[in-house]
Amino acid sequence: MPARGSEKCRQCSKLSVEQALQKHGSQGTGCWEGEPCHKRRTYYRNRDRYNQQRRRKYRAAQDNNESAVEVPSVPQVPAAILHLYRPRVGDPLHAVGAELWVGQKKVAAIEPVHTLGMSGSQVKTYLKQILQSFSQEQGVELEKFAAQVELDPAACPIHPCPLRP
């Protein structure tokens, strides 16, 4: 079984490069390694997408009972991506946003919204409404988000924000 990823690196991947250098560079913890850290941060940020692609290739290989074959034309399938602004997985949400992608193009985006004061069921209802609006726009039923991107609340683009006085 593969080794678990570093929680410290996963948390660092949510920060901007400037914040990460400040926190983990020579003035901070001193664990910043340059290029390996950039690659590690990219992996942690896109891990859901990488795993989904890997599973898709594996399933295709299993279905064909052959090695994976590259397909010349990629089908244009809509996919909704959820952006969660929170420090750690178990912590309460600071804000949520979403994007709709069709193939390699971003078709629509829901700007992030603060979830302060919203209960868990209200957030779930809001996310279902986002999926419904994306489904209506594309004319295809989207049942769930294809991927979740976790971002640090310090990167919250909403102004005014309670984290920034």
Buried (B, 14 or more C-beta within 10 A) or exposed (E): EEEEEEEEBBBBBBBEEEBBBEBBBEEEEEEBEEEEBEEBBEBBBBBBBEEBEEEEEEEBEEEEEEEEEEEEEEEEEBBBBBBBBBBEEEEEBBBBBBBBBBEEEEBBEBEBBBBEEBEEEEBEEBBEEBBEBBBEBBEEEBEEBBBEBBBBBBBBEBEEBEEEE
